[in-house]
Amino acid sequence: MKTLRRYLMREIVRATGFVLFALLALFAFFDLLAQIDDLRPGGYTLSAALAYVALSLPSRSYELMPIATLIGAIFALAQLAANSEFTIIRVSGMSTRSLALAVVRVGLLFVALTYVIGELVAPVMERKAQQVRAETRGEGMIANRLRSGVWVRDTVRGADGEVQLWRFINVGVVRPDGTSSHWKIFEFDRDFRLLSIGTATSGRFAPHEGGPSWQLTDVVETRLPVAPGADTTPGELRTEIVRTKERQWASAITPNILGVLLVQPERMAAAELVRYIDHLSANRQQTEPYEIALWNKVFYPLAIVVMMMLALPFAYLHVRQGSVSLKIFAGVMIGVLFYMLNKLFAHLGLLHTWPPMAVAVLPSLVVLTVALGALYWIERR
Protein backbone atom coordinates (compact mmCIF):
# COMPACT_ATOMS: atom_id res chain seq x y z
CA MET A 1 0.00 0.00 0.00
CA LYS A 2 2.87 2.35 0.81
CA THR A 3 4.34 1.71 -2.66
CA LEU A 4 1.04 2.63 -4.30
CA ARG A 5 0.80 5.85 -2.30
CA ARG A 6 4.34 6.82 -3.25
CA TYR A 7 3.66 6.09 -6.90
CA LEU A 8 0.46 8.15 -6.82
CA MET A 9 2.18 11.06 -5.08
CA ARG A 10 5.12 10.97 -7.49
CA GLU A 11 2.84 11.12 -10.52
CA ILE A 12 0.89 14.08 -9.09
CA VAL A 13 4.09 16.00 -8.24
CA ARG A 14 5.53 15.37 -11.70
CA ALA A 15 2.34 16.47 -13.49
CA THR A 16 1.94 19.54 -11.28
CA GLY A 17 5.53 20.61 -11.92
CA PHE A 18 5.01 20.32 -15.67
CA VAL A 19 1.74 22.29 -15.55
CA LEU A 20 3.26 25.02 -13.36
CA PHE A 21 6.18 25.39 -15.77
CA ALA A 22 3.79 25.68 -18.74
CA LEU A 23 1.61 28.26 -16.97
CA LEU A 24 4.62 30.34 -15.92
CA ALA A 25 5.96 30.33 -19.48
CA LEU A 26 2.57 31.43 -20.80
CA PHE A 27 2.10 34.22 -18.27
CA ALA A 28 5.71 35.37 -18.64
CA PHE A 29 5.08 35.76 -22.37
CA PHE A 30 1.95 37.81 -21.69
CA ASP A 31 3.80 39.98 -19.14
CA LEU A 32 6.58 40.60 -21.64
CA LEU A 33 4.07 41.65 -24.28
CA ALA A 34 2.58 44.12 -21.80
CA GLN A 35 6.03 45.76 -21.41
CA ILE A 36 6.65 46.29 -25.12
CA ASP A 37 4.85 49.65 -25.30
CA ASP A 38 7.17 51.03 -22.58
CA LEU A 39 10.44 50.06 -24.32
CA ARG A 40 12.69 53.02 -25.10
CA PRO A 41 16.20 53.06 -26.68
CA GLY A 42 18.79 53.87 -24.02
CA GLY A 43 16.21 53.53 -21.24
CA TYR A 44 13.77 50.72 -20.62
CA THR A 45 15.32 48.17 -22.97
CA LEU A 46 14.33 44.61 -23.82
CA SER A 47 16.93 43.22 -21.39
CA ALA A 48 15.44 45.32 -18.57
CA ALA A 49 11.95 44.12 -19.48
CA LEU A 50 13.16 40.51 -19.43
CA ALA A 51 14.75 41.10 -16.00
CA TYR A 52 11.48 42.61 -14.75
CA VAL A 53 9.47 39.63 -15.99
CA ALA A 54 11.98 37.14 -14.54
CA LEU A 55 11.93 38.82 -11.12
CA SER A 56 8.11 38.71 -11.17
CA LEU A 57 8.02 34.93 -11.70
CA PRO A 58 7.99 34.04 -7.96
CA SER A 59 4.88 36.17 -7.49
CA ARG A 60 3.30 34.49 -10.49
CA SER A 61 4.20 31.08 -9.06
CA TYR A 62 2.44 31.96 -5.82
CA GLU A 63 -0.69 33.10 -7.66
CA LEU A 64 -0.81 30.13 -10.03
CA MET A 65 0.03 27.35 -7.57
CA PRO A 66 -3.59 26.37 -6.68
CA ILE A 67 -4.59 26.28 -10.35
CA ALA A 68 -1.43 24.36 -11.30
CA THR A 69 -2.01 21.74 -8.59
CA LEU A 70 -5.64 21.32 -9.66
CA ILE A 71 -4.79 20.79 -13.34
CA GLY A 72 -1.74 18.68 -12.49
CA ALA A 73 -3.71 16.41 -10.17
CA ILE A 74 -6.51 16.03 -12.72
CA PHE A 75 -3.98 15.21 -15.45
CA ALA A 76 -2.16 12.63 -13.31
CA LEU A 77 -5.34 10.94 -12.07
CA ALA A 78 -6.95 10.99 -15.51
CA GLN A 79 -3.85 9.36 -17.01
CA LEU A 80 -3.93 6.66 -14.35
CA ALA A 81 -7.61 6.04 -15.08
CA ALA A 82 -7.00 5.94 -18.85
CA ASN A 83 -4.25 3.31 -18.40
CA SER A 84 -6.44 1.30 -15.98
CA GLU A 85 -3.81 1.87 -13.28
CA PHE A 86 -6.35 3.59 -11.09
CA THR A 87 -8.56 0.50 -11.30
CA ILE A 88 -5.65 -1.64 -10.13
CA ILE A 89 -5.03 0.73 -7.23
CA ARG A 90 -8.67 0.44 -6.22
CA VAL A 91 -8.68 -3.37 -6.56
CA SER A 92 -5.54 -3.53 -4.43
CA GLY A 93 -7.62 -2.32 -1.51
CA MET A 94 -7.00 1.43 -1.43
CA SER A 95 -10.23 3.04 -0.35
CA THR A 96 -11.50 6.49 -1.28
CA ARG A 97 -10.45 7.73 2.15
CA SER A 98 -6.90 6.41 1.68
CA LEU A 99 -6.73 8.01 -1.75
CA ALA A 100 -7.92 11.31 -0.33
CA LEU A 101 -5.30 11.17 2.43
CA ALA A 102 -2.56 10.48 -0.12
CA VAL A 103 -3.69 13.44 -2.20
CA VAL A 104 -3.84 15.66 0.90
CA ARG A 105 -0.26 14.73 1.78
CA VAL A 106 0.92 15.89 -1.62
CA GLY A 107 -1.17 19.02 -1.24
CA LEU A 108 0.45 19.85 2.10
CA LEU A 109 3.90 19.70 0.48
CA PHE A 110 2.79 22.25 -2.10
CA VAL A 111 1.17 24.33 0.66
CA ALA A 112 4.50 24.55 2.51
CA LEU A 113 6.31 25.44 -0.72
CA THR A 114 3.73 28.13 -1.51
CA TYR A 115 4.09 29.68 1.95
CA VAL A 116 7.87 29.86 1.50
CA ILE A 117 7.53 31.49 -1.92
CA GLY A 118 4.82 33.90 -0.81
CA GLU A 119 6.53 35.03 2.40
CA LEU A 120 10.26 34.84 1.70
CA VAL A 121 10.91 34.92 -2.05
CA ALA A 122 8.10 36.71 -3.90
CA PRO A 123 7.99 39.99 -1.86
CA VAL A 124 11.76 40.52 -2.18
CA MET A 125 11.79 39.72 -5.90
CA GLU A 126 8.74 41.88 -6.54
CA ARG A 127 10.40 44.93 -4.98
CA LYS A 128 13.53 44.31 -7.03
CA ALA A 129 11.39 44.01 -10.16
CA GLN A 130 9.76 47.37 -9.45
CA GLN A 131 13.17 48.88 -8.76
CA VAL A 132 14.58 47.61 -12.08
CA ARG A 133 11.59 48.98 -13.94
CA ALA A 134 11.77 52.38 -12.23
CA GLU A 135 15.52 52.83 -12.54
CA THR A 136 15.73 51.86 -16.20
CA ARG A 137 12.85 54.14 -17.07
CA GLY A 138 14.67 56.97 -15.32
CA GLU A 139 11.79 58.07 -13.13
CA GLY A 140 10.36 57.70 -9.68
CA MET A 141 7.13 55.96 -8.97
CA ILE A 142 4.01 57.54 -7.58
CA ALA A 143 3.07 55.25 -4.75
CA ASN A 144 -0.69 55.59 -4.92
CA ARG A 145 -0.97 56.57 -8.59
CA LEU A 146 -2.34 60.03 -7.76
CA ARG A 147 -0.94 63.15 -9.37
CA SER A 148 -0.32 64.64 -5.95
CA GLY A 149 1.74 61.65 -4.77
CA VAL A 150 1.24 59.54 -1.69
CA TRP A 151 -0.52 60.83 1.43
CA VAL A 152 0.13 59.41 4.89
CA ARG A 153 -0.83 60.49 8.38
CA ASP A 154 1.53 60.46 11.32
CA THR A 155 0.69 60.83 15.01
CA VAL A 156 3.00 62.25 17.66
CA ARG A 157 2.09 60.99 21.13
CA GLY A 158 3.33 62.01 24.53
CA ALA A 159 4.71 59.80 27.29
CA ASP A 160 1.15 59.22 28.52
CA GLY A 161 0.07 57.96 25.08
CA GLU A 162 -2.12 60.98 24.38
CA VAL A 163 -2.00 62.62 20.94
CA GLN A 164 0.16 65.75 20.92
CA LEU A 165 0.41 66.52 17.20
CA TRP A 166 -1.19 65.40 13.97
CA ARG A 167 0.88 65.35 10.80
CA PHE A 168 -0.32 64.94 7.24
CA ILE A 169 2.56 64.16 4.89
CA ASN A 170 2.47 64.33 1.11
CA VAL A 171 5.40 62.81 -0.80
CA GLY A 172 5.34 63.47 -4.51
CA VAL A 173 7.73 60.73 -5.64
CA VAL A 174 8.58 57.49 -3.85
CA ARG A 175 11.26 55.24 -5.32
CA PRO A 176 11.75 51.52 -4.67
CA ASP A 177 15.21 52.14 -3.18
CA GLY A 178 13.66 54.11 -0.30
CA THR A 179 14.54 57.61 -1.49
CA SER A 180 11.85 60.22 -2.07
CA SER A 181 11.33 63.80 -3.15
CA HIS A 182 8.82 66.68 -3.18
CA TRP A 183 7.80 66.56 0.47
CA LYS A 184 5.00 68.58 2.05
CA ILE A 185 4.32 68.36 5.79
CA PHE A 186 1.19 69.82 7.41
CA GLU A 187 1.35 69.85 11.20
CA PHE A 188 -1.70 70.35 13.46
CA ASP A 189 -2.17 70.41 17.19
CA ARG A 190 -4.42 67.96 19.00
CA ASP A 191 -7.43 70.18 18.24
CA PHE A 192 -6.58 70.24 14.52
CA ARG A 193 -5.38 73.83 14.45
CA LEU A 194 -2.74 74.32 11.80
CA LEU A 195 0.70 74.94 13.30
CA SER A 196 3.08 74.77 10.37
CA ILE A 197 3.48 73.95 6.69
CA GLY A 198 6.81 72.55 5.58
CA THR A 199 8.34 71.58 2.24
CA ALA A 200 11.50 69.64 1.41
CA THR A 201 13.21 68.88 -1.86
CA SER A 202 14.13 65.32 -0.93
CA GLY A 203 14.12 62.88 1.94
CA ARG A 204 16.39 60.01 2.92
CA PHE A 205 15.59 57.56 5.69
CA ALA A 206 18.26 57.89 8.41
CA PRO A 207 17.29 56.02 11.60
CA HIS A 208 19.24 56.62 14.79
CA GLU A 209 19.12 55.50 18.40
CA GLY A 210 16.16 57.78 19.16
CA GLY A 211 13.97 56.01 16.63
CA PRO A 212 13.01 56.32 12.95
CA SER A 213 13.86 59.64 11.32
CA TRP A 214 14.40 61.25 7.92
CA GLN A 215 17.18 63.45 6.61
CA LEU A 216 15.30 66.19 4.76
CA THR A 217 17.12 68.63 2.45
CA ASP A 218 16.25 72.20 1.47
CA VAL A 219 13.55 72.51 4.13
CA VAL A 220 11.27 75.55 4.19
CA GLU A 221 8.91 75.66 7.18
CA THR A 222 6.16 78.23 7.62
CA ARG A 223 5.15 78.41 11.29
CA LEU A 224 1.72 79.84 11.97
CA PRO A 225 0.68 81.48 15.24
CA VAL A 226 -2.19 79.98 17.18
CA ALA A 227 -4.40 82.40 19.08
CA PRO A 228 -6.19 81.06 22.17
CA GLY A 229 -9.87 80.62 21.42
CA ALA A 230 -11.02 82.66 24.47
CA ASP A 231 -8.49 85.46 23.97
CA THR A 232 -10.08 88.45 22.17
CA THR A 233 -7.30 90.89 23.04
CA PRO A 234 -5.46 92.19 19.94
CA GLY A 235 -1.90 90.98 19.86
CA GLU A 236 1.10 90.75 17.57
CA LEU A 237 0.72 87.43 15.77
CA ARG A 238 3.33 86.86 13.12
CA THR A 239 4.04 84.10 10.65
CA GLU A 240 7.61 82.83 10.81
CA ILE A 241 9.49 81.26 7.89
CA VAL A 242 12.45 79.03 8.73
CA ARG A 243 14.85 77.75 6.07
CA THR A 244 17.36 74.98 6.72
CA LYS A 245 19.68 73.17 4.33
CA GLU A 246 19.30 69.84 6.14
CA ARG A 247 17.06 68.71 8.95
CA GLN A 248 16.73 65.54 10.98
CA TRP A 249 12.99 64.89 11.15
CA ALA A 250 11.76 62.26 13.62
CA SER A 251 8.71 60.29 12.50
CA ALA A 252 7.24 56.80 12.72
CA ILE A 253 6.92 56.80 8.92
CA THR A 254 9.36 54.39 7.25
CA PRO A 255 10.23 53.74 3.58
CA ASN A 256 8.20 50.53 3.74
CA ILE A 257 5.13 52.54 4.70
CA LEU A 258 5.72 55.14 2.00
CA GLY A 259 6.47 52.58 -0.67
CA VAL A 260 3.92 50.00 0.37
CA LEU A 261 1.72 50.68 -2.64
CA LEU A 262 4.58 50.14 -5.07
CA VAL A 263 3.80 46.47 -4.55
CA GLN A 264 0.27 45.12 -4.71
CA PRO A 265 -1.02 44.07 -1.26
CA GLU A 266 -1.47 40.49 -2.52
CA ARG A 267 2.25 40.34 -3.33
CA MET A 268 3.46 41.66 0.01
CA ALA A 269 4.68 39.51 2.88
CA ALA A 270 2.31 38.96 5.79
CA ALA A 271 4.73 40.68 8.20
CA GLU A 272 4.74 43.82 6.02
CA LEU A 273 0.95 43.79 5.88
CA VAL A 274 0.71 43.49 9.67
CA ARG A 275 3.04 46.46 10.19
CA TYR A 276 1.16 48.59 7.69
CA ILE A 277 -2.23 47.65 9.16
CA ASP A 278 -0.94 48.65 12.61
CA HIS A 279 0.20 51.98 11.21
CA LEU A 280 -3.18 52.62 9.56
CA SER A 281 -5.05 51.62 12.70
CA ALA A 282 -2.93 53.91 14.88
CA ASN A 283 -3.79 56.78 12.55
CA ARG A 284 -7.48 55.86 12.29
CA GLN A 285 -7.36 55.06 8.58
CA GLN A 286 -9.13 52.40 6.54
CA THR A 287 -7.52 48.98 6.89
CA GLU A 288 -10.03 46.65 5.20
CA PRO A 289 -8.20 46.17 1.84
CA TYR A 290 -5.01 45.21 3.64
CA GLU A 291 -6.78 43.01 6.18
CA ILE A 292 -8.39 41.10 3.31
CA ALA A 293 -4.97 40.74 1.67
CA LEU A 294 -3.51 39.51 4.97
CA TRP A 295 -6.15 36.85 5.49
CA ASN A 296 -5.77 35.82 1.86
CA LYS A 297 -2.07 35.29 2.55
CA VAL A 298 -3.08 32.96 5.39
CA PHE A 299 -5.74 30.93 3.58
CA TYR A 300 -4.79 31.12 -0.12
CA PRO A 301 -2.07 28.40 0.06
CA LEU A 302 -4.48 26.11 1.91
CA ALA A 303 -6.73 26.26 -1.16
CA ILE A 304 -4.20 23.92 -2.79
CA VAL A 305 -5.46 21.03 -0.64
CA VAL A 306 -9.05 21.93 -1.53
CA MET A 307 -8.20 21.99 -5.24
CA MET A 308 -6.53 18.59 -5.10
CA MET A 309 -9.54 17.15 -3.30
CA LEU A 310 -11.66 18.52 -6.11
CA ALA A 311 -9.44 16.72 -8.64
CA LEU A 312 -9.98 13.30 -7.02
CA PRO A 313 -13.51 12.66 -8.41
CA PHE A 314 -12.12 12.96 -11.96
CA ALA A 315 -10.20 9.72 -11.43
CA TYR A 316 -13.44 7.81 -10.93
CA LEU A 317 -14.83 8.82 -14.30
CA HIS A 318 -14.21 6.12 -16.91
CA VAL A 319 -12.40 7.12 -20.10
CA ARG A 320 -15.51 6.79 -22.20
CA GLN A 321 -17.25 9.23 -19.87
CA GLY A 322 -14.73 11.93 -20.69
CA SER A 323 -11.32 11.95 -22.35
CA VAL A 324 -8.19 13.23 -20.61
CA SER A 325 -8.26 16.47 -22.60
CA LEU A 326 -11.88 17.11 -21.61
CA LYS A 327 -11.05 16.57 -17.94
CA ILE A 328 -8.10 18.97 -18.18
CA PHE A 329 -10.34 21.55 -19.84
CA ALA A 330 -12.82 21.14 -16.97
CA GLY A 331 -9.95 21.66 -14.53
CA VAL A 332 -8.90 24.87 -16.28
CA MET A 333 -12.46 26.17 -16.11
CA ILE A 334 -12.69 25.34 -12.40
CA GLY A 335 -9.38 27.11 -11.79
CA VAL A 336 -10.59 30.21 -13.62
CA LEU A 337 -13.84 30.10 -11.63
CA PHE A 338 -11.90 29.88 -8.36
CA TYR A 339 -9.76 32.87 -9.35
CA MET A 340 -12.87 34.86 -10.24
CA LEU A 341 -14.53 33.89 -6.94
CA ASN A 342 -11.52 35.18 -5.01
CA LYS A 343 -11.64 38.53 -6.80
CA LEU A 344 -15.44 38.74 -6.57
CA PHE A 345 -15.56 38.08 -2.83
CA ALA A 346 -12.73 40.56 -2.24
CA HIS A 347 -14.66 43.34 -3.99
CA LEU A 348 -17.96 42.38 -2.37
CA GLY A 349 -16.28 42.30 1.03
CA LEU A 350 -15.00 45.86 0.57
CA LEU A 351 -18.35 47.03 -0.73
CA HIS A 352 -20.45 45.48 2.03
CA THR A 353 -17.78 45.68 4.80
CA TRP A 354 -17.80 41.93 5.39
CA PRO A 355 -15.33 40.48 7.92
CA PRO A 356 -11.95 40.15 6.13
CA MET A 357 -11.46 36.59 7.40
CA ALA A 358 -14.82 35.51 5.95
CA VAL A 359 -13.98 37.12 2.60
CA ALA A 360 -10.73 35.13 2.41
CA VAL A 361 -12.26 31.80 3.48
CA LEU A 362 -15.54 31.77 1.53
CA PRO A 363 -14.16 30.87 -1.97
CA SER A 364 -12.25 27.88 -0.56
CA LEU A 365 -15.29 26.76 1.43
CA VAL A 366 -17.44 26.87 -1.72
CA VAL A 367 -14.93 24.74 -3.65
CA LEU A 368 -14.46 22.35 -0.70
CA THR A 369 -18.24 21.84 -0.47
CA VAL A 370 -18.36 20.99 -4.17
CA ALA A 371 -15.43 18.55 -3.81
CA LEU A 372 -16.93 16.73 -0.82
CA GLY A 373 -20.31 16.62 -2.56
CA ALA A 374 -18.74 15.07 -5.65
CA LEU A 375 -16.91 12.44 -3.58
CA TYR A 376 -20.11 11.60 -1.69
CA TRP A 377 -21.99 11.21 -4.97
CA ILE A 378 -19.31 8.88 -6.32
CA GLU A 379 -19.41 6.76 -3.16
CA ARG A 380 -23.18 6.45 -3.44
CA ARG A 381 -23.00 5.20 -7.02
JODALIN-V737726 format. One record per residue. SS is DSSP state (helix for helix, strand for strand, loop for the rest). PHI is phi in radians with two decimals (999 if undefined). NEAR is the number of other C-alpha atoms within 12 Angstrom. Layout:
BEGIN
SS,PHI,NEAR
SS,PHI,NEAR
END
This chain:
BEGIN
loop,999,18
helix,-1.11,15
helix,-1.12,13
helix,-1.13,25
helix,-1.11,27
helix,-1.11,18
helix,-1.10,23
helix,-1.09,38
helix,-1.15,33
helix,-1.12,24
helix,-1.16,29
helix,-1.18,39
helix,-1.09,33
helix,-1.11,23
helix,-1.16,29
helix,-1.13,35
helix,-1.08,28
helix,-1.13,22
helix,-1.14,31
helix,-1.09,33
helix,-1.08,23
helix,-1.13,21
helix,-1.15,28
helix,-1.12,29
helix,-1.09,21
helix,-1.15,19
helix,-1.24,24
helix,-1.11,28
helix,-1.10,20
helix,-1.13,16
helix,-1.11,23
helix,-1.16,28
helix,-1.08,17
helix,-1.19,17
helix,-1.56,24
helix,-1.08,20
helix,-1.12,14
helix,-1.62,19
loop,-1.17,21
loop,-2.42,18
loop,-1.07,14
loop,1.37,13
loop,-2.26,19
loop,-1.44,25
loop,-1.58,24
helix,-1.12,24
helix,-1.12,21
helix,-1.17,30
helix,-1.12,34
helix,-1.13,26
helix,-1.12,26
helix,-1.08,33
helix,-1.15,34
helix,-1.12,29
helix,-1.21,29
loop,-1.49,38
helix,-1.08,37
helix,-1.04,37
helix,-1.14,39
helix,-1.11,35
helix,-1.06,40
helix,-1.08,42
helix,-1.22,35
helix,-1.60,40
helix,-1.01,45
helix,-1.06,48
helix,-1.17,44
helix,-1.12,44
helix,-1.18,55
helix,-1.10,50
helix,-1.16,46
helix,-1.11,48
helix,-1.15,52
helix,-1.08,45
helix,-1.09,39
helix,-1.13,41
helix,-1.20,48
helix,-1.17,42
helix,-1.15,31
helix,-1.09,32
helix,-1.18,31
helix,-1.16,27
loop,-1.62,18
loop,1.13,19
helix,-1.23,23
helix,-1.15,34
helix,-1.11,23
helix,-1.14,17
helix,-1.08,28
helix,-1.18,23
helix,-1.15,14
loop,-1.23,17
loop,1.88,17
loop,-1.42,22
loop,-1.38,21
helix,-1.08,25
helix,-1.13,18
helix,-1.14,21
helix,-1.10,34
helix,-1.10,30
helix,-1.12,21
helix,-1.13,33
helix,-1.17,42
helix,-1.12,31
helix,-1.06,26
helix,-1.10,36
helix,-1.07,38
helix,-1.16,27
helix,-1.09,26
helix,-1.20,41
helix,-1.07,30
helix,-1.07,24
helix,-1.09,24
helix,-1.16,35
helix,-1.08,32
helix,-1.09,23
helix,-1.13,32
helix,-1.24,40
helix,-1.76,29
helix,-1.91,23
helix,-1.72,26
helix,-1.03,33
helix,-1.05,37
helix,-1.15,26
helix,-1.16,31
helix,-1.16,39
helix,-1.15,32
helix,-1.15,30
helix,-1.10,31
helix,-1.13,38
helix,-1.19,32
helix,-1.05,32
helix,-1.14,37
helix,-1.24,28
helix,-1.18,23
helix,-1.28,26
helix,-1.48,25
loop,1.21,16
loop,-2.62,21
loop,-1.40,29
strand,-2.15,37
loop,-1.35,30
loop,-1.14,34
loop,-2.00,25
loop,1.04,19
loop,-1.79,16
loop,-1.10,14
loop,-1.44,19
loop,1.74,28
strand,-1.83,33
strand,-1.95,33
strand,-2.37,37
strand,-2.05,32
strand,-2.11,32
strand,-2.12,32
strand,-1.81,25
strand,-2.00,19
loop,-1.44,12
loop,-1.11,8
loop,-1.50,8
loop,1.50,11
loop,-1.40,14
strand,-1.21,20
strand,-1.81,21
strand,-2.44,26
strand,-1.96,30
strand,-2.19,33
strand,-2.03,30
strand,-1.95,32
strand,-2.05,35
strand,-2.04,42
strand,-1.19,33
strand,-2.34,36
strand,-2.11,41
loop,-1.87,40
loop,-1.09,33
loop,-1.45,26
loop,1.70,29
loop,-1.41,31
strand,-2.70,36
strand,-2.67,34
strand,1.06,31
strand,-1.55,37
strand,-2.40,34
strand,-2.18,35
strand,-1.92,31
strand,-1.97,30
strand,-2.15,28
strand,-1.44,23
loop,-1.15,18
loop,-1.71,15
loop,1.08,18
loop,-1.68,22
strand,-1.15,24
strand,-1.82,27
strand,-2.77,29
strand,-2.24,28
strand,-2.15,35
strand,-2.27,34
strand,-2.56,36
strand,-1.20,26
strand,-2.62,29
strand,-2.47,39
strand,-2.29,32
strand,-1.22,31
loop,-2.42,24
loop,-1.18,19
strand,-2.42,14
loop,-1.09,8
loop,-1.31,13
strand,2.26,16
loop,-1.08,20
strand,-2.72,22
strand,-2.16,31
strand,-1.69,29
strand,-1.64,34
strand,-2.04,27
strand,0.92,23
strand,-1.55,29
strand,-2.16,26
strand,-2.05,28
strand,-1.78,24
strand,-1.70,24
loop,-1.80,22
loop,-1.32,20
loop,-2.06,21
loop,-1.53,17
loop,-1.01,13
loop,-1.09,9
loop,-1.58,8
loop,-1.59,9
loop,-1.84,8
loop,-1.35,10
loop,-1.04,9
loop,-2.55,11
loop,-1.57,9
loop,-1.88,13
loop,-2.16,12
loop,-1.54,16
strand,-1.98,16
strand,-1.95,17
strand,-2.08,20
strand,-2.02,18
strand,-2.38,20
strand,-1.21,18
strand,-2.44,21
strand,-2.56,26
strand,-1.52,24
strand,-2.03,28
strand,-1.37,25
loop,-2.85,32
loop,-1.37,32
loop,-1.22,39
loop,-2.15,32
helix,-1.01,33
helix,-1.12,32
helix,-1.24,35
helix,-1.16,41
loop,-1.68,38
helix,-1.08,40
helix,-1.50,34
helix,-1.17,36
loop,-1.97,34
loop,-1.05,24
helix,-0.94,32
helix,-1.15,36
helix,-1.81,39
loop,-1.59,38
loop,-1.30,37
helix,-1.08,30
helix,-1.11,24
helix,-1.13,32
helix,-1.11,36
helix,-1.09,26
helix,-1.11,24
helix,-1.24,36
helix,-1.10,27
helix,-1.06,22
helix,-1.11,28
helix,-1.12,28
helix,-1.12,20
helix,-1.11,24
loop,-1.83,24
loop,0.99,16
loop,-1.99,19
loop,-1.18,20
loop,-2.03,26
helix,-0.97,32
helix,-1.03,33
helix,-1.40,38
helix,-1.19,36
helix,-1.10,38
helix,-1.08,39
helix,-1.14,35
helix,-1.18,31
helix,-1.11,38
helix,-1.09,37
helix,-1.34,29
helix,-1.73,31
loop,-1.04,39
loop,-1.07,37
loop,-1.17,35
helix,-1.12,45
helix,-1.07,43
helix,-1.10,39
helix,-1.09,41
helix,-1.10,51
helix,-1.23,52
helix,-1.14,42
helix,-1.19,44
helix,-1.32,46
helix,-1.04,48
helix,-1.04,34
helix,-1.14,41
helix,-1.23,42
helix,-1.47,34
loop,-1.43,29
loop,-1.17,23
helix,-0.99,23
helix,-1.24,13
helix,-1.52,16
loop,2.87,20
loop,-1.20,23
helix,-1.08,29
helix,-1.11,20
helix,-1.17,20
helix,-1.15,35
helix,-1.14,31
helix,-1.06,21
helix,-1.09,24
helix,-1.12,35
helix,-1.09,29
helix,-1.13,17
helix,-1.15,31
helix,-1.07,35
helix,-1.11,22
helix,-1.10,21
helix,-1.11,34
helix,-1.07,25
helix,-1.15,17
helix,-1.09,24
helix,-1.04,34
helix,-1.15,22
helix,-1.10,18
helix,-1.17,31
helix,-1.11,34
helix,-1.22,21
helix,-1.14,22
helix,-1.10,27
helix,-1.19,24
helix,-1.20,15
helix,-1.80,13
loop,0.91,20
loop,-1.25,21
loop,-1.04,22
helix,-0.97,30
helix,-1.11,27
helix,-1.15,25
helix,-1.07,36
helix,-1.29,39
helix,-1.51,33
helix,-0.96,30
helix,-1.02,32
helix,-1.17,36
helix,-1.13,26
helix,-1.07,25
helix,-1.16,32
helix,-1.11,26
helix,-1.07,18
helix,-1.11,23
helix,-1.11,28
helix,-1.14,25
helix,-1.10,19
helix,-1.16,23
helix,-1.13,27
helix,-1.12,17
helix,-1.15,13
helix,-1.19,17
helix,-1.15,14
helix,-1.34,9
loop,-1.20,9
END
